[in-house]
């Protein structure tokens, strides 16, 4: 007989384990947990919520212990990073489904029960799903269901072709711009802010690749699922709200710079023959961005947007030269 969990629920009977990793986002985590418990996000499910705090100093741990004692809290005294933190949560998850959920999300009443029922009703080769992901203004997050990045996609991104031709499926193919995401369908890749997976598949495939510092860990996992013969579905009949980038807004320069390293790790792993070319294109693209921003700074010397993005681009140029992330108190 399995031992009962701390909540009194037989672990083998748990429908869903929700894994949330946080660092210095107490307010967002409180709102997320509030939506799960008091506002009904978990309604209709036997669930456990696992919160991994990466050595926050903003009172996140104390808040969780006081206001949400039912949460399984892992308070790390070191920063495990986003990927290692999720893996720590997955390791103690006992639900038959595992949801990776960002701390800057709001889950409406009953949304998770709908998603679990959808995944339960799919064939065994459907390993994961996501729902509609709304941004704070109510619009759809366009990359919640998308194609996997390719060397061509990364080239277009580096040279700003996706920005110049945002509606073009040739120059902006990753986001499936001709699809309004109003219908359910299998997709190659879903956003890590809401990634619901069968736990038995996660156990077979293993956890997230801890080589990724920030970003691309979800993309890599979707690629691994597809390579293993599994399908991923997008289902629009439930939704969550993603406030998107709450942590990266605190450290935009470092987050953007380290995302360049993660891109190179991804392509080295899955498209190794393209890495030499992509390093050249990404560095060329970054020099182009710096040049354009410097021109804009001459025209508008007091523009804060230009100043901050110039700092971001210069930091990214440095990481592309070294291939090493910037070490800091955030996710890396």
KAVEN-V925186 format. One record per residue. SS is DSSP state (helix for helix, strand for strand, loop for the rest). PHI is phi in degrees with one decimal (none if undefined). D_FIRST is the distance of its C-alpha to the first C-alpha in Angstrom with 1 decimal. Layout:
ss=SS phi=PHI d_first=D_FIRST
ss=SS phi=PHI d_first=D_FIRST
This chain:
ss=loop phi=none d_first=0.0
ss=loop phi=-66.9 d_first=3.8
ss=loop phi=-73.2 d_first=6.4
ss=strand phi=-66.6 d_first=9.0
ss=loop phi=-78.0 d_first=12.2
ss=loop phi=-63.3 d_first=15.5
ss=loop phi=-88.3 d_first=16.5
ss=loop phi=85.9 d_first=13.8
ss=loop phi=-97.7 d_first=12.6
ss=strand phi=-59.6 d_first=9.2
ss=helix phi=-55.4 d_first=10.3
ss=helix phi=-69.9 d_first=9.6
ss=helix phi=-99.8 d_first=12.0
ss=loop phi=-75.7 d_first=14.6
ss=loop phi=-74.2 d_first=17.8
ss=strand phi=-149.9 d_first=19.8
ss=strand phi=-109.7 d_first=20.1
ss=strand phi=-100.5 d_first=23.7
ss=strand phi=-109.4 d_first=25.1
ss=strand phi=-125.8 d_first=28.4
ss=strand phi=-109.4 d_first=30.6
ss=strand phi=-137.7 d_first=33.5
ss=loop phi=-151.5 d_first=36.5
ss=loop phi=59.0 d_first=39.2
ss=loop phi=-133.1 d_first=38.5
ss=helix phi=-56.0 d_first=37.5
ss=helix phi=-62.3 d_first=39.3
ss=helix phi=-67.4 d_first=37.9
ss=helix phi=-65.1 d_first=34.3
ss=helix phi=-58.3 d_first=34.8
ss=helix phi=-63.8 d_first=36.2
ss=helix phi=-64.1 d_first=33.4
ss=helix phi=-65.0 d_first=30.6
ss=helix phi=-59.8 d_first=32.7
ss=helix phi=-66.9 d_first=32.9
ss=helix phi=-72.7 d_first=29.1
ss=loop phi=-94.8 d_first=28.4
ss=loop phi=-66.7 d_first=31.5
ss=loop phi=-96.0 d_first=33.2
ss=loop phi=92.2 d_first=30.5
ss=loop phi=-58.8 d_first=29.8
ss=loop phi=-95.8 d_first=26.0
ss=loop phi=-54.8 d_first=26.7
ss=loop phi=87.7 d_first=24.7
ss=loop phi=-125.2 d_first=21.7
ss=loop phi=-91.1 d_first=18.3
ss=strand phi=-136.9 d_first=19.2
ss=strand phi=-123.2 d_first=19.2
ss=strand phi=-116.4 d_first=22.5
ss=strand phi=-112.5 d_first=22.9
ss=strand phi=-110.0 d_first=26.4
ss=strand phi=-106.8 d_first=27.9
ss=strand phi=-102.3 d_first=31.2
ss=strand phi=-92.9 d_first=33.6
ss=loop phi=56.3 d_first=35.4
ss=loop phi=-66.9 d_first=37.2
ss=loop phi=-117.0 d_first=39.9
ss=loop phi=-102.9 d_first=40.4
ss=loop phi=87.7 d_first=37.9
ss=helix phi=-60.2 d_first=35.1
ss=helix phi=-62.7 d_first=32.4
ss=helix phi=-63.0 d_first=33.8
ss=helix phi=-61.4 d_first=34.1
ss=helix phi=-63.2 d_first=30.5
ss=helix phi=-65.0 d_first=29.2
ss=helix phi=-80.2 d_first=31.6
ss=helix phi=-93.4 d_first=31.6
ss=loop phi=-135.0 d_first=28.1
ss=loop phi=-65.0 d_first=25.6
ss=loop phi=-75.0 d_first=22.8
ss=loop phi=-74.8 d_first=23.4
ss=strand phi=-80.5 d_first=21.5
ss=strand phi=-98.4 d_first=24.7
ss=strand phi=-113.1 d_first=25.5
ss=strand phi=-99.2 d_first=29.0
ss=strand phi=-80.4 d_first=30.6
ss=loop phi=-89.1 d_first=33.6
ss=loop phi=-135.0 d_first=35.1
ss=loop phi=-81.6 d_first=35.7
ss=loop phi=-74.4 d_first=33.2
ss=helix phi=86.8 d_first=35.0
ss=helix phi=-66.1 d_first=33.9
ss=helix phi=-70.5 d_first=32.3
ss=helix phi=-63.4 d_first=30.6
ss=helix phi=-62.6 d_first=29.4
ss=helix phi=-61.8 d_first=27.8
ss=helix phi=-63.7 d_first=26.2
ss=helix phi=-63.8 d_first=24.7
ss=helix phi=-70.1 d_first=23.2
ss=helix phi=-60.0 d_first=21.9
ss=helix phi=-64.0 d_first=20.2
ss=helix phi=-106.1 d_first=17.9
ss=loop phi=-69.1 d_first=17.6
ss=loop phi=-118.5 d_first=14.3
ss=loop phi=-72.5 d_first=16.0
ss=loop phi=-75.1 d_first=16.8
ss=strand phi=-127.2 d_first=20.4
ss=strand phi=-124.6 d_first=22.2
ss=strand phi=-114.1 d_first=25.5
ss=strand phi=-87.3 d_first=28.0
ss=strand phi=-128.8 d_first=30.1
ss=loop phi=-69.3 d_first=33.3
ss=loop phi=-69.7 d_first=33.9
ss=loop phi=-98.2 d_first=37.2
ss=strand phi=-125.6 d_first=35.8
ss=strand phi=-122.1 d_first=35.7
ss=strand phi=-109.1 d_first=33.2
ss=loop phi=-66.5 d_first=34.6
ss=loop phi=-54.6 d_first=32.9
ss=loop phi=76.7 d_first=30.4
ss=helix phi=-64.0 d_first=31.3
ss=helix phi=-71.3 d_first=27.9
ss=helix phi=-62.5 d_first=26.5
ss=helix phi=-63.2 d_first=29.5
ss=helix phi=-68.3 d_first=28.9
ss=helix phi=-63.2 d_first=25.2
ss=helix phi=-62.7 d_first=26.3
ss=helix phi=-62.7 d_first=29.1
ss=helix phi=-64.8 d_first=27.0
ss=helix phi=-60.1 d_first=24.5
ss=loop phi=-84.4 d_first=27.5
ss=loop phi=-91.5 d_first=28.9
ss=loop phi=-60.9 d_first=28.8
ss=loop phi=-62.9 d_first=26.4
ss=loop phi=-82.1 d_first=29.3
ss=strand phi=-90.2 d_first=29.6
ss=strand phi=-96.8 d_first=27.6
ss=strand phi=-154.1 d_first=28.9
ss=strand phi=-154.3 d_first=31.1
ss=strand phi=-137.4 d_first=33.1
ss=strand phi=-107.7 d_first=34.9
ss=strand phi=-65.6 d_first=38.4
ss=strand phi=-116.2 d_first=39.0
ss=strand phi=-94.8 d_first=41.8
ss=loop phi=-85.7 d_first=43.8
ss=loop phi=-59.5 d_first=44.8
ss=loop phi=-86.5 d_first=48.0
ss=loop phi=92.1 d_first=46.2
ss=loop phi=-76.3 d_first=47.2
ss=strand phi=-81.2 d_first=44.8
ss=loop phi=-74.8 d_first=43.7
ss=helix phi=-66.3 d_first=45.3
ss=helix phi=-94.7 d_first=43.2
ss=helix phi=-66.9 d_first=39.8
ss=strand phi=-140.0 d_first=40.1
ss=strand phi=-156.7 d_first=42.5
ss=loop phi=-81.1 d_first=43.5
ss=loop phi=-73.5 d_first=42.6
ss=loop phi=-68.3 d_first=45.4
ss=loop phi=-125.0 d_first=47.8
ss=helix phi=-55.3 d_first=50.7
ss=helix phi=-66.8 d_first=53.0
ss=helix phi=-58.4 d_first=50.9
ss=helix phi=-68.2 d_first=50.9
ss=helix phi=-63.2 d_first=54.6
ss=helix phi=-62.2 d_first=55.3
ss=helix phi=-66.8 d_first=53.3
ss=helix phi=-64.3 d_first=55.1
ss=loop phi=-94.8 d_first=58.5
ss=loop phi=66.6 d_first=57.8
ss=helix phi=-66.8 d_first=58.4
ss=helix phi=-67.8 d_first=55.3
ss=helix phi=-78.1 d_first=56.9
ss=helix phi=-70.2 d_first=60.3
ss=loop phi=-128.9 d_first=59.0
ss=loop phi=-65.2 d_first=55.9
ss=loop phi=-96.9 d_first=56.1
ss=loop phi=-91.1 d_first=56.8
ss=loop phi=-74.4 d_first=54.2
ss=loop phi=-80.6 d_first=56.1
ss=loop phi=-95.9 d_first=56.1
ss=loop phi=-136.4 d_first=52.9
ss=loop phi=-75.6 d_first=50.7
ss=loop phi=-63.5 d_first=47.3
ss=loop phi=-85.6 d_first=47.1
ss=loop phi=52.4 d_first=47.9
ss=loop phi=-65.3 d_first=50.7
ss=loop phi=-85.7 d_first=51.8
ss=loop phi=-108.9 d_first=48.5
ss=loop phi=-86.8 d_first=48.0
ss=loop phi=61.7 d_first=44.2
ss=loop phi=-91.4 d_first=44.4
ss=loop phi=-122.3 d_first=42.6
ss=loop phi=-79.8 d_first=39.2
ss=strand phi=-165.4 d_first=39.4
ss=strand phi=-70.6 d_first=37.8
ss=loop phi=-135.3 d_first=39.0
ss=loop phi=-73.3 d_first=39.0
ss=strand phi=-150.4 d_first=38.0
ss=strand phi=-130.0 d_first=36.5
ss=loop phi=-79.5 d_first=36.8
ss=loop phi=-72.0 d_first=34.2
ss=loop phi=-65.3 d_first=34.5
ss=strand phi=-149.1 d_first=32.2
ss=strand phi=-129.5 d_first=30.3
ss=strand phi=-96.3 d_first=27.3
ss=strand phi=-136.1 d_first=25.4
ss=strand phi=-72.1 d_first=22.5
ss=helix phi=-65.8 d_first=20.0
ss=helix phi=-64.0 d_first=19.6
ss=helix phi=-71.8 d_first=23.4
ss=helix phi=-60.1 d_first=23.5
ss=helix phi=-64.8 d_first=21.1
ss=helix phi=-73.0 d_first=23.6
ss=helix phi=-84.0 d_first=26.7
ss=loop phi=92.1 d_first=25.8
ss=loop phi=-80.5 d_first=26.8
ss=loop phi=-68.1 d_first=30.2
ss=loop phi=-75.9 d_first=33.1
ss=loop phi=-78.1 d_first=33.9
ss=loop phi=-74.2 d_first=37.5
ss=loop phi=-83.3 d_first=38.2
ss=loop phi=-89.6 d_first=39.5
ss=loop phi=-160.2 d_first=40.0
ss=loop phi=74.1 d_first=40.0
ss=loop phi=75.0 d_first=39.5
ss=helix phi=-67.5 d_first=35.9
ss=helix phi=-71.1 d_first=34.9
ss=helix phi=-61.1 d_first=37.7
ss=helix phi=-60.8 d_first=36.6
ss=helix phi=-67.3 d_first=33.1
ss=helix phi=-63.3 d_first=34.5
ss=helix phi=-61.8 d_first=36.8
ss=helix phi=-65.2 d_first=34.0
ss=helix phi=-61.5 d_first=32.1
ss=helix phi=-62.6 d_first=35.3
ss=helix phi=-63.7 d_first=36.0
ss=loop phi=-85.3 d_first=32.7
ss=loop phi=93.7 d_first=33.6
ss=loop phi=-92.9 d_first=31.6
ss=strand phi=-109.0 d_first=33.2
ss=strand phi=-125.7 d_first=33.3
ss=strand phi=-117.6 d_first=34.4
ss=strand phi=-103.8 d_first=36.4
ss=strand phi=-132.4 d_first=36.0
ss=strand phi=-88.7 d_first=38.5
ss=strand phi=-84.4 d_first=37.2
ss=strand phi=-138.4 d_first=35.3
ss=strand phi=-148.3 d_first=36.6
ss=strand phi=-127.5 d_first=36.1
ss=strand phi=-112.3 d_first=38.8
ss=strand phi=-113.9 d_first=39.2
ss=loop phi=-73.8 d_first=41.6
ss=loop phi=51.6 d_first=41.8
ss=loop phi=77.5 d_first=42.9
ss=loop phi=-63.1 d_first=42.5
ss=loop phi=-75.1 d_first=41.8
ss=loop phi=-65.3 d_first=44.3
ss=loop phi=-67.4 d_first=46.9
ss=loop phi=-76.4 d_first=46.6
ss=loop phi=-131.9 d_first=47.2
ss=helix phi=-63.8 d_first=48.9
ss=helix phi=-63.3 d_first=51.0
ss=helix phi=-70.4 d_first=48.2
ss=helix phi=-61.5 d_first=45.8
ss=helix phi=-66.0 d_first=48.4
ss=helix phi=-61.6 d_first=49.5
ss=helix phi=-72.0 d_first=46.0
ss=helix phi=-65.4 d_first=45.3
ss=helix phi=-67.1 d_first=48.2
ss=helix phi=-65.1 d_first=46.5
ss=helix phi=-62.1 d_first=43.2
ss=helix phi=-60.6 d_first=45.4
ss=helix phi=-64.4 d_first=46.8
ss=helix phi=-62.7 d_first=43.5
ss=helix phi=-60.6 d_first=42.3
ss=helix phi=-72.9 d_first=45.5
ss=helix phi=-63.7 d_first=45.6
ss=helix phi=-78.4 d_first=42.1
ss=helix phi=-108.4 d_first=42.7
ss=loop phi=-137.2 d_first=46.5
ss=helix phi=-60.4 d_first=47.8
ss=helix phi=-72.0 d_first=51.3
ss=helix phi=-93.2 d_first=51.9
ss=helix phi=-64.0 d_first=51.1
ss=helix phi=-59.9 d_first=54.7
ss=helix phi=-69.5 d_first=56.1
ss=helix phi=-65.4 d_first=53.7
ss=helix phi=-61.3 d_first=54.3
ss=helix phi=-65.4 d_first=58.0
ss=helix phi=-65.6 d_first=57.6
ss=helix phi=-66.4 d_first=55.2
ss=helix phi=-68.7 d_first=57.6
ss=helix phi=-61.8 d_first=60.5
ss=helix phi=-62.3 d_first=58.8
ss=helix phi=-68.7 d_first=58.1
ss=helix phi=-63.4 d_first=61.7
ss=helix phi=-63.7 d_first=62.8
ss=helix phi=-63.0 d_first=60.6
ss=helix phi=-61.9 d_first=62.0
ss=helix phi=-61.5 d_first=65.5
ss=helix phi=-65.1 d_first=65.1
ss=helix phi=-68.6 d_first=63.6
ss=helix phi=-66.2 d_first=66.4
ss=helix phi=-62.7 d_first=68.9
ss=helix phi=-66.4 d_first=67.3
ss=helix phi=-66.6 d_first=67.4
ss=helix phi=-67.3 d_first=71.1
ss=helix phi=-76.2 d_first=71.5
ss=loop phi=-133.6 d_first=69.2
ss=loop phi=-63.9 d_first=69.0
ss=loop phi=-105.0 d_first=67.1
ss=loop phi=-77.6 d_first=64.5
ss=helix phi=-67.9 d_first=61.1
ss=helix phi=-59.0 d_first=59.2
ss=helix phi=-63.5 d_first=61.4
ss=helix phi=-60.5 d_first=61.1
ss=helix phi=-66.7 d_first=57.3
ss=helix phi=-72.9 d_first=56.9
ss=helix phi=-67.1 d_first=59.5
ss=helix phi=-62.4 d_first=57.4
ss=helix phi=-61.1 d_first=54.3
ss=helix phi=-66.0 d_first=56.3
ss=helix phi=-65.8 d_first=57.8
ss=helix phi=-64.7 d_first=54.4
ss=helix phi=-65.4 d_first=53.1
ss=helix phi=-59.5 d_first=56.1
ss=helix phi=-64.9 d_first=55.3
ss=helix phi=-69.1 d_first=51.8
ss=helix phi=-66.9 d_first=53.0
ss=helix phi=-69.8 d_first=55.5
ss=helix phi=-90.7 d_first=53.0
ss=loop phi=73.8 d_first=49.9
ss=loop phi=-117.3 d_first=48.0
ss=loop phi=-73.3 d_first=46.3
ss=loop phi=-83.1 d_first=47.6
ss=loop phi=-83.6 d_first=45.3
ss=loop phi=-162.9 d_first=44.9
ss=loop phi=-83.9 d_first=42.6
ss=loop phi=-96.3 d_first=41.1
ss=loop phi=-76.1 d_first=38.7
ss=loop phi=-77.0 d_first=40.3
